[in-house]
């Protein structure tokens, strides 16, 4: 075998090794980003998702300070900007934060009087009509955060909702027309989420009307 033939075989062997090495590197570079994505994807989920400990919410920068202050009783619910910020926030809060705002607004509902009562009625009416499924699914099945804080049913929200309906239908000239007015609005609410369990809410609501 002459030297030229040997050289050709060596070149062929070197080229083969280079091709194999290149394929391995390409395969590695294609699979690594996918693996990284799989590792990072859970990080996009909020740390407050399915969270049962109240301290996790109180220590979260996602929760507005006014809600924390009302919950900790550092400030009292009043006809003022901090309370209004909380009432506005619950209507727009992401789902992981929603149970905490339910707790805070329940505290506001129970402490309200005077001008604040009218704001609470309107806020609860809009909340329950606009976020019907989210609201009732927080109570049935009972969210673990609400359970840990002893809030087992939405009675304060039903009272506020009923107060709004009473005022809205108060202009009806007869008792029958008043009852028709409230019943029609309750039926509209049921149709917003036909699978929602509204039993406890409706019992409390009937008592308010």
C-alpha positions as CSV (number, residue, x, y, z in Angstrom):
1,X,0.0,0.0,0.0
2,X,1.6,3.3,-1.1
3,X,1.7,6.4,1.0
4,X,-0.9,8.2,-1.1
5,X,-3.5,5.5,-0.4
6,X,-2.7,5.7,3.3
7,X,-3.1,9.5,3.4
8,X,-6.5,9.2,1.6
9,X,-7.8,6.7,4.2
10,X,-6.6,9.0,7.1
11,X,-8.4,12.0,5.5
12,X,-11.6,10.0,5.1
13,X,-11.4,8.8,8.8
14,X,-10.9,12.4,10.0
15,X,-13.8,13.7,8.0
16,X,-16.1,10.9,9.3
17,X,-15.1,11.8,12.9
18,X,-15.8,15.5,12.3
19,X,-19.2,14.8,10.8
20,X,-20.2,12.5,13.7
21,X,-19.0,15.1,16.2
22,X,-21.0,17.9,14.5
23,X,-24.2,15.8,14.6
24,X,-23.8,15.2,18.3
25,X,-23.2,18.9,19.0
26,X,-26.3,19.9,16.9
27,X,-28.4,17.3,18.7
28,X,-27.2,18.6,22.1
29,X,-27.9,22.3,21.1
30,X,-31.4,21.4,19.9
31,X,-32.4,19.5,23.1
32,X,-30.8,21.8,25.7
33,X,-33.2,24.8,25.1
34,X,-36.2,22.4,25.4
35,X,-34.9,21.0,28.6
36,X,-34.3,24.6,29.9
37,X,-37.8,25.6,29.0
38,X,-39.2,22.6,30.8
39,X,-37.3,23.5,33.9
40,X,-38.3,27.2,33.8
41,X,-42.0,26.8,32.9
42,X,-43.3,26.2,36.4
43,X,-41.7,29.5,37.4
44,X,-44.4,31.3,35.4
45,X,-47.0,30.0,37.9
46,X,-47.7,32.4,40.8
47,X,-46.3,31.4,44.2
48,X,-49.8,32.3,45.5
49,X,-51.5,29.6,43.5
50,X,-53.5,27.2,45.8
51,X,-51.8,28.8,48.8
52,X,-53.4,28.2,52.2
53,X,-51.1,30.2,54.5
54,X,-52.2,33.8,55.1
55,X,-48.6,34.9,55.7
56,X,-47.7,34.0,52.1
57,X,-50.2,36.7,50.9
58,X,-49.2,39.2,53.6
59,X,-45.5,38.9,52.5
60,X,-46.2,39.0,48.8
61,X,-45.4,42.1,46.8
62,X,-48.3,41.2,44.5
63,X,-50.9,42.2,47.2
64,X,-51.5,45.9,47.5
65,X,-50.5,47.4,50.9
66,X,-54.0,48.8,51.6
67,X,-55.4,45.2,51.6
68,X,-52.7,44.1,54.0
69,X,-53.3,47.0,56.3
70,X,-57.1,46.4,56.5
71,X,-56.5,42.7,57.2
72,X,-54.0,43.4,59.9
73,X,-56.3,46.2,61.3
74,X,-53.6,48.8,60.9
75,X,-56.3,50.9,59.2
76,X,-60.1,50.7,59.5
77,X,-62.4,50.3,56.5
78,X,-63.9,53.7,55.7
79,X,-65.4,55.8,53.0
80,X,-61.8,56.6,51.7
81,X,-59.2,55.9,49.1
82,X,-57.5,52.8,50.8
83,X,-60.9,51.0,51.0
84,X,-61.8,52.0,47.5
85,X,-58.5,50.6,46.2
86,X,-59.2,47.2,47.7
87,X,-62.8,47.1,46.4
88,X,-61.4,48.0,42.9
89,X,-58.6,45.5,43.1
90,X,-60.9,42.5,43.9
91,X,-62.7,43.1,40.6
92,X,-59.4,42.9,38.7
93,X,-57.2,40.7,40.8
94,X,-55.5,37.6,39.2
95,X,-57.0,34.3,40.3
96,X,-54.2,33.3,42.7
97,X,-54.7,36.6,44.7
98,X,-58.5,36.4,44.6
99,X,-59.1,34.4,47.8
100,X,-57.1,36.8,49.9
101,X,-59.2,39.8,48.6
102,X,-62.3,37.8,49.3
103,X,-61.2,37.7,53.0
104,X,-60.4,41.4,53.1
105,X,-63.6,42.5,51.4
106,X,-65.6,40.2,53.8
107,X,-64.0,42.1,56.7
108,X,-64.9,45.4,55.0
109,X,-68.5,44.2,54.4
110,X,-68.9,43.4,58.1
111,X,-67.6,46.7,59.3
112,X,-69.4,48.9,56.8
113,X,-72.0,51.5,57.6
114,X,-73.3,54.8,56.3
115,X,-71.8,55.9,52.9
116,X,-69.5,52.9,52.9
117,X,-72.5,50.6,53.0
118,X,-73.7,51.9,49.6
119,X,-70.3,51.5,48.1
120,X,-70.1,47.9,49.5
121,X,-73.5,47.1,48.0
122,X,-72.5,48.3,44.6
123,X,-69.1,46.7,44.7
124,X,-70.5,43.3,45.7
125,X,-73.2,43.4,43.1
126,X,-70.6,44.2,40.3
127,X,-68.1,41.6,41.6
128,X,-70.6,38.7,41.8
129,X,-72.2,39.6,38.4
130,X,-68.8,40.1,36.6
131,X,-66.8,37.3,38.2
132,X,-69.6,34.9,39.0
133,X,-67.7,31.6,38.3
134,X,-64.6,32.7,40.2
135,X,-66.6,34.0,43.2
136,X,-68.7,30.8,43.7
137,X,-65.9,28.4,42.9
138,X,-63.9,30.0,45.8
139,X,-66.6,28.8,48.2
140,X,-67.6,25.6,46.6
141,X,-65.4,23.6,47.1
142,X,-64.2,25.8,49.9
143,X,-60.8,27.4,49.2
144,X,-58.2,26.3,51.7
145,X,-57.2,29.9,52.6
146,X,-60.8,30.8,53.4
147,X,-61.1,27.6,55.4
148,X,-58.0,28.3,57.4
149,X,-59.4,31.7,58.3
150,X,-62.9,30.4,59.2
151,X,-64.8,32.0,56.2
152,X,-67.1,29.1,55.2
153,X,-69.9,30.9,53.3
154,X,-70.4,34.1,51.5
155,X,-73.1,35.6,53.8
156,X,-71.6,39.1,54.0
157,X,-71.5,39.3,50.2
158,X,-75.1,38.0,50.0
159,X,-76.2,40.7,52.4
160,X,-74.5,43.4,50.4
161,X,-75.8,42.0,47.1
162,X,-79.3,41.9,48.6
163,X,-79.0,45.4,49.7
164,X,-78.2,46.5,46.2
165,X,-81.2,44.6,44.8
166,X,-83.5,46.1,47.4
167,X,-82.5,49.6,46.5
168,X,-82.6,48.9,42.8
169,X,-86.1,47.4,42.9
170,X,-87.4,49.8,45.6
171,X,-89.2,51.9,43.1
172,X,-91.6,49.1,42.1
173,X,-95.2,50.2,42.9
174,X,-96.4,46.9,44.3
175,X,-95.0,44.1,46.4
176,X,-95.6,41.7,43.5
177,X,-93.6,43.9,41.1
178,X,-90.8,44.3,43.7
179,X,-90.6,40.5,44.0
180,X,-90.6,40.1,40.3
181,X,-87.8,42.6,40.0
182,X,-85.5,40.8,42.5
183,X,-86.4,37.4,41.2
184,X,-85.5,38.3,37.6
185,X,-82.1,39.6,38.7
186,X,-81.5,36.5,40.7
187,X,-82.4,34.3,37.8
188,X,-80.0,36.3,35.5
189,X,-77.3,35.6,38.1
190,X,-78.0,31.9,38.1
191,X,-77.7,31.8,34.3
192,X,-74.2,33.3,34.4
193,X,-73.0,30.0,35.9
194,X,-75.5,27.2,35.8
195,X,-73.1,24.7,37.3
196,X,-72.2,26.9,40.3
197,X,-73.4,25.9,43.7
198,X,-75.2,29.1,45.0
199,X,-77.2,27.4,47.8
200,X,-75.7,29.1,50.8
201,X,-75.5,32.4,49.0
202,X,-79.2,32.3,47.9
203,X,-80.4,31.3,51.4
204,X,-78.6,34.4,52.9
205,X,-79.8,36.5,50.0
206,X,-83.5,35.6,50.6
207,X,-83.1,36.6,54.2
208,X,-81.9,40.0,53.2
209,X,-84.7,40.6,50.7
